[in-house]
């Protein structure tokens, strides 16, 4: 009997300690310096296969990174974004898709230095042009980059759209709309003697090789991309078309010439080639001015080539408007 009483006393003591421990753990959880954050993303018509969040503490602490496989980034229930607990404090945020091509993210440890760069071209085609200095920095074509460096800003709101404040044991909800940042350049070539030319290729200069994600500004280092032009499959008002994508273009900034140049190589029906350089800086400046000082997402140019009696080529460049040869370019602006 004494043994049974002793066991009951011991059991009661253990149970009491367990209950006390449970209460203490619960109380500690209530005092945790955290808040719940929900960031809903609006990708528009895009459907990226992956995303990544960076939350940068304003006090300079280490960035909190959540990839597409993190529970906080789960898309269950149709929600697309971030849902999870973060330590209380103030943060800057970057979010981007992870299914782009020929891109590499660099210096991501700090919000101010985070950038995306375009990979270098592994093997530039030899013999494309004699302008080696202008063509030395060759990069691949960028593809499918969308990112947001802040949150939607309701009209009339005085909140800082780049700031996320996580309150103590409360919930904060934000929305963000990652925007497309890759530009599409299209060159429509019109040739007065199309039967003479069988192939067309070239290099386009004045391309930015990197972009700062916190500011949305491109680097000022000029790079170049290769392009191959194709003949249309049915009757068109042009003879060749070349399309390529770039992360961004350098701003002419009042430069009269030399920023954006097309180095063109034409193959004639007899196997010989013609090479010429076409400065399109002035035309690009007009397109940017028409877009309110912003490089448009879509950049179509018409290049008219006339073969002179001495066998040389004369060129004329203007914004492409579907064959009219005049007017302004209609495109979607980059809202950054």
Protein Blocks (a to p, Z undefined) as FASTA:
>chain_A
ZZmmmmmmmmmmmmmmmmmmmmmmmmmmmmpccddddddddehjaccfbdcdddddfklp
acddddfklmklpcghhiacddddddedddddddddfkbghiacehklbmklgccddddd
fbacehkbmclmlmmmccdddehiaddfbdcddehiabdfkbccddehiacddddddddf
bdcdddddddfblmlpmbdcdddehiafbdcfklopacfbdcdddddddddfbdcfbfbd
cddddfbdcdfklpaghklccddddddfkopacdddddfklmmmmmmmmnnopacfbdcd
dddddddfkopacddddddehhnopajddddddfZZ
